[in-house]
Amino acid sequence: MTDSSNSTNIIPSKSYENAYLMKKKILIENKGKFGIYRWVNKVNGISYIGSAVNISLRLYSHYKGSKSNIILQEAILKHGLSNFSIEILEYCDKSILMEREQFYLDNTPLKYNLNLTAKSRFGAKHIEETRKKK
C-alpha cells in the first residue's frame, strides 16, 4: 500500500530499490559525495530527506541507528531495511547543499523528518552537558 499523497515529480539521480540488499553498493558508490538523499518506505510511501557532505558516511549512520532520525529508525525496525529504498535525489556542491535540501523539503510531503528546515550540524561541537547525556 502506497501513500499517493507522498508521490512527487522528483526524478532521483540514483535509486536503490532495496536498502538491505544493496547496502554495500550504496555505501561504495556514494563515498565522499555531497548531496541530498531520500529514504522511502515501500510499504506506506512515507519519506525522509537528508543531506550530507559524505552521503556514504551519513547513510552508514542511519544503517547503524546512531546519530539518526528516531522516527526513521523506528520505521526501519518495524518494517525492515528491505522494505526501504534509498534515492540520491541530487549530487551537488557543498556551497548549495542546504539550499537544495530545503528545495526538496519544501516540495515533498514528509512524515519522518522532525525538522522541515534544512540546517547543517557540520563542524558543530556538543557542549559538555550534552556529551554527558550520551
C-alpha positions in Angstrom: 0.0 0.0 0.0 1.4 3.3 -1.0 0.5 6.8 0.3 -0.3 8.5 -3.0 -0.2 11.9 -1.3 3.6 11.3 -1.0 4.3 10.9 -4.7 6.2 13.7 -6.3 7.5 14.5 -9.8 11.1 14.5 -8.5 13.3 12.2 -10.5 16.3 11.0 -8.5 19.9 10.9 -9.8 20.2 7.3 -8.5 17.8 4.8 -7.0 18.5 1.7 -4.9 15.4 -0.4 -4.6 16.4 -2.4 -1.5 18.3 -0.7 1.2 19.2 -4.0 2.8 20.4 -6.0 -0.2 22.1 -3.0 -1.8 23.8 -1.6 1.3 27.4 -2.3 0.2 26.8 -0.9 -3.3 25.1 2.2 -1.8 27.9 3.0 0.6 30.7 2.4 -2.1 29.0 4.4 -4.8 28.4 7.4 -2.6 31.7 7.6 -0.7 32.9 11.2 -0.4 30.0 12.6 -2.4 27.9 15.7 -1.4 24.2 15.6 -2.0 20.6 15.1 -1.0 19.2 11.6 -0.3 15.8 10.2 0.5 14.7 7.0 2.4 11.4 5.8 1.1 9.2 3.3 3.0 7.9 1.0 0.2 5.1 -0.3 2.5 3.4 3.1 3.0 5.3 5.6 0.8 6.5 7.8 3.7 9.8 9.5 3.1 12.8 11.0 4.9 15.0 13.6 3.2 18.5 14.5 4.3 21.7 16.0 3.0 25.4 15.1 3.6 28.9 16.2 2.8 29.7 12.5 2.6 26.5 10.6 1.7 28.1 7.3 2.4 29.0 8.2 6.0 25.6 9.7 6.7 23.8 6.7 5.3 26.1 4.4 7.3 25.0 6.3 10.5 21.4 5.6 9.5 22.1 2.0 9.0 23.8 1.8 12.4 21.0 3.7 14.0 23.4 6.2 15.6 23.0 9.9 15.1 19.9 9.2 13.0 16.3 10.4 12.9 14.5 8.4 15.6 11.2 8.2 13.7 13.0 6.8 10.7 14.8 4.3 12.9 11.5 3.1 14.4 10.1 2.7 11.0 13.1 0.7 9.9 12.8 -1.6 12.9 9.1 -2.0 12.3 9.2 -2.7 8.5 12.8 -3.9 8.0 15.5 -2.4 5.8 14.4 -4.5 2.8 11.2 -2.5 2.8 13.0 0.8 2.2 14.6 2.2 -0.9 17.2 4.9 -1.0 17.3 7.6 -3.6 20.1 10.0 -4.3 18.0 13.0 -5.3 20.9 15.0 -6.4 24.6 15.4 -6.1 25.6 19.0 -5.6 28.4 21.3 -4.4 28.8 21.9 -0.7 28.1 25.6 -1.1 24.5 24.9 -2.2 23.8 21.8 -0.1 21.4 23.4 2.4 19.6 25.4 -0.4 19.0 22.2 -2.4 17.9 20.2 0.7 15.4 22.9 1.5 14.0 22.7 -2.0 13.3 19.0 -1.5 11.9 19.5 2.0 9.5 22.2 0.6 8.4 20.1 -2.4 8.0 16.6 -0.9 5.3 15.5 1.6 7.2 14.1 4.5 6.4 12.4 7.8 9.7 11.1 9.1 11.5 14.4 9.1 11.4 16.1 12.5 12.5 19.4 11.2 11.4 20.8 7.9 14.1 23.5 7.8 17.5 22.5 6.2 20.4 23.1 8.5 23.8 21.7 8.9 25.5 20.3 12.0 28.8 20.1 10.1 31.6 21.1 12.4 29.2 21.6 15.4 30.5 20.7 18.8 28.4 19.4 21.6 28.6 21.2 24.9 30.0 19.2 27.8 26.5 18.8 29.4 25.1 17.2 26.2 28.1 14.9 25.9 27.5 13.5 29.4 23.9 12.6 28.5 25.1 10.1 25.8 
